Amino acid sequence: MVVLVLALTAIAHVARSHDYTSWYGKTAPPSKMSWVRRCLFFFSLAISPGIFHGATGKAVIGMGRDAPEKLWDTVFLKMDTFFLGWIFPQGQVALAAQDSVWFSPELPIGRLITEILQITYMTYYFYGNVLLLILLITSMRSPTSDTHWRRCRMLLYGWVAAYLLNFGINFITPAVSPRLHLHELYREPLEGIWLGKLFQSAIKSAAGGNPAKPSSFGAFPSGHVGLTWLAALSAERLGFKKYASVCRVGAVLMTMAVVYLRYHYFVDALFAMLLVKCGLVVGRLDYDLQEADRHVCDRQSRSVEDEI
């Protein structure tokens, strides 16, 4: 996996070095070869974080840091208890829902909530990736302007940086999530109605469902929450107001989903804001940095969606 990441990085670097002069101040449309290089650069960077995702868990296991006494779940559970223990048992929304006469997972309303939130959880893979593709397509449709290509790179850099920070923290503070750490306390499975069951099975297959032999350690912070909010804020600051509204709704539901579905502790969602801040700063989408890039992402400018 390391070799593959290095290879993708090298491809991106070579593509950038050969096409860099066409990125700024061009009035003529880029050549076909220039677009090939741009796409190589774009997709090489865009897919590299996904490789780190699998490598993080393997690295934790390979270094023997997957033993229960070396995991951070106990620490995060204590933090949850400190913040929300006065409202929910051990600060866990899912434990409170389990004992609710209205929202128990075994009741029809509980199954419906599980279905909606489980579908929401899976939409995490679309928000940022769709925005990246929109920016790339917009850049292609306005080839004489370097502004759109720069917007594309701004989000790409911020997106990759947030992912890498996420996986770096996951490696330093490995945790398996309440789903596995508190499995003995959960009496009722979260099955949903139909799609919820399919998605639950897929997640258990990919992330591991055996508490004694976990394979995923990316609980803290929540990448699902952080990257969805990053997509929402980035879309707004890059001028995609309508898409930003959709992403904001998704981000709110995502924040609810990760704690209700037992995938994350509350502090995982809370500290996901670190990922958001990292992505905004690296992508120069933070408000404090926008003044230097007013011609790229002026909040008072006409929505980019009008140009698509």
C-alpha positions, 0 to 999 in steps of 0.5 A, a space after each residue: 500500500 505504501 508503494 501504491 501511495 508513493 506511485 500515485 503521489 509521483 504520478 500527480 507530481 509529474 503531471 503537475 510539473 509538466 502542466 504547471 505553466 498552463 495553470 495560471 494566466 492562460 487565455 487560450 483553452 488548455 490542450 488535450 494533453 494538458 487536460 490529460 495531465 490535469 486529470 492524472 493529477 486530480 484523480 491520483 491525489 483524490 484516490 490516495 486517501 482511500 488507500 490510507 484507510 485500509 493501511 491504518 488498521 493494518 498498521 495498528 494490528 501489525 504493531 500490536 496496538 490492537 490489544 484491548 488495553 492499548 485501545 482508547 475506547 475507555 478514554 473516549 467513553 469517560 469523555 462521553 460520560 463527562 459531557 453527556 452522562 447527566 442525560 444519557 447512560 454513559 453518555 451514549 445516545 444509543 443506550 438511551 434509545 434502546 430503553 426508550 418506549 418510543 424509539 427502541 430499535 425493535 419498535 416500528 418508529 425505531 426501525 424507521 429512524 435506523 433506516 433513515 440514519 443508516 442510509 444517511 451514513 452511507 451517503 458520506 461517500 457522495 458529498 465531497 466526491 460529487 463536489 470535486 467532480 462538479 468542480 472538475 467539470 466546471 473547470 472543463 466547461 470554462 477552459 479559458 479561466 484559471 479560476 475554476 481550475 484553482 477552485 478545484 485544486 483548493 477543495 482537492 488539497 483541503 479534502 486530502 489534508 483532512 483525510 490524512 489528518 483523520 487517519 493520522 489521529 486514528 493511528 495515534 489513538 486507535 479505538 473500535 467504537 461503541 458498537 464493539 466496545 459496549 457490545 455487551 450492553 446492547 440488547 437490540 440489534 440495529 436492523 432498520 427495515 431493508 436497506 439498513 440491514 444490507 448496509 449494516 452487513 456491509 459495514 460489519 464485513 468491511 470494518 469487522 463485527 467481532 469484538 474480540 478481533 477488530 479490524 478497524 480502529 478509526 473511531 476518533 475523530 469521526 471522518 464521516 462527520 468531519 468530511 461531510 461538514 467540510 463538503 458543506 462549508 466548502 460548497 458554500 464558500 466556493 459558490 455552490 449555494 444550493 449544493 451546500 444546503 443539501 450538504 448541510 442537511 446531510 451533515 446534521 443527519 450524519 452527526 446524529 447517525 454516527 452516535 445513534 448507530 453506535 459507530 462513534 462516541 460523541 467526542 468523535 463527532 465533536 472533535 471532527 471539527 478539527 478535520 473541518 478546520 484543517 481542510 478549510 485552512 489547507 484549501 484556503 477556504 477559511 474566512 481569514 484566508 479568503 480576503 487574499 483570494 477574493 477573486 476566487 471565492 468572494 462570498 458576495 459574487 454570483 453563484 457558480 451554480 449559475 454557470 453550470 
